[in-house]
Amino acid sequence: MLSTIATQEHLSAQEVKNLLESDEYAYDVAQDIQEGVSLGLRGVPFFVFDRKYAIPGAQPMEVFHNTINECLASQPTPLERRGEEGPSCDRETGKCE
């Protein structure tokens, strides 16, 4: 089934098969599982948003919508630069202007 999905997404079915039969990402998968368990994972599906919200099991779309909106609302505001660029020192050379 995964190789079928891979070909639909323009990936090589053979490359996907080789990857699935290898241990190339075994450590990464084990780390993800351990992290999930530490966050309360007891089954799948289990979704974590912003390491702040967890959605266990199949949930209505509204739960995902509300969670994503809460994550977006709690994101810090990007830094807004004001004024002209003043004198500064180059961090690599140490030369100051």
C-alpha positions as CSV (number, residue, x, y, z in Angstrom):
1,M,0.0,0.0,0.0
2,L,2.8,2.5,0.9
3,S,4.5,1.9,-2.4
4,T,1.3,2.6,-4.2
5,I,0.9,5.9,-2.4
6,A,4.6,6.6,-3.1
7,T,4.1,6.2,-6.8
8,Q,1.0,8.4,-6.7
9,E,3.2,11.1,-5.1
10,H,5.9,10.6,-7.8
11,L,8.3,8.8,-5.5
12,S,10.1,5.6,-6.5
13,A,8.2,2.5,-5.3
14,Q,11.5,0.6,-5.1
15,E,13.2,3.3,-3.1
16,V,10.3,3.4,-0.6
17,K,10.4,-0.4,-0.4
18,N,14.2,-0.4,0.3
19,L,13.8,2.3,2.9
20,L,11.0,0.4,4.7
21,E,13.1,-2.8,4.7
22,S,16.1,-1.0,6.1
23,D,16.9,0.3,9.6
24,E,18.0,3.7,8.3
25,Y,15.5,5.6,10.4
26,A,15.0,3.1,13.3
27,Y,16.7,5.4,15.8
28,D,14.6,8.4,14.8
29,V,11.4,6.4,15.0
30,A,12.4,5.1,18.4
31,Q,13.0,8.6,19.6
32,D,9.7,9.8,18.2
33,I,7.9,6.9,20.0
34,Q,9.7,7.7,23.3
35,E,8.8,11.4,23.0
36,G,5.2,10.4,22.3
37,V,5.0,8.2,25.3
38,S,6.5,11.0,27.5
39,L,3.6,13.2,26.2
40,G,1.0,10.7,27.1
41,L,0.7,8.6,23.9
42,R,-1.2,5.4,24.4
43,G,-2.3,4.6,20.9
44,V,-2.7,6.0,17.4
45,P,-3.7,8.4,16.0
46,F,-2.1,10.9,18.5
47,F,-1.4,14.4,17.4
48,V,0.8,17.0,19.3
49,F,0.6,20.7,18.5
50,D,3.3,23.1,19.6
51,R,4.3,20.6,22.4
52,K,1.3,22.2,24.2
53,Y,-1.8,20.4,23.0
54,A,-2.4,16.7,22.4
55,I,-5.3,15.2,20.5
56,P,-5.7,11.5,21.1
57,G,-7.7,9.3,18.8
58,A,-10.0,10.2,16.0
59,Q,-11.7,13.6,16.8
60,P,-14.1,15.9,15.0
61,M,-12.6,18.4,12.6
62,E,-13.7,21.2,15.0
63,V,-11.2,19.9,17.6
64,F,-8.3,20.2,15.2
65,H,-9.6,23.6,13.9
66,N,-9.8,25.0,17.4
67,T,-6.5,23.6,18.4
68,I,-4.7,25.0,15.4
69,N,-6.3,28.4,16.0
70,E,-5.2,28.4,19.6
71,C,-1.6,27.6,18.5
72,L,-1.6,30.4,16.0
73,A,-3.0,32.9,18.5
74,S,-0.3,32.1,21.0
75,Q,2.6,32.5,18.6
76,P,4.9,35.3,19.6
77,T,4.8,38.5,17.5
78,P,7.8,38.8,15.2
79,L,10.3,41.4,16.0
80,E,9.6,44.7,14.3
81,R,12.7,46.8,13.5
82,R,12.4,50.6,13.9
83,G,14.7,53.3,12.8
84,E,17.7,53.4,10.5
85,E,20.5,50.9,10.8
86,G,22.9,52.4,13.3
87,P,26.6,51.9,13.9
88,S,27.5,48.3,14.7
89,C,30.3,45.7,14.9
90,D,30.7,42.8,12.6
91,R,30.4,39.6,14.7
92,E,32.8,37.7,12.5
93,T,35.6,40.2,12.1
94,G,35.0,42.3,15.2
95,K,35.4,45.4,13.1
96,C,33.1,48.3,14.3
97,E,31.7,51.1,12.3
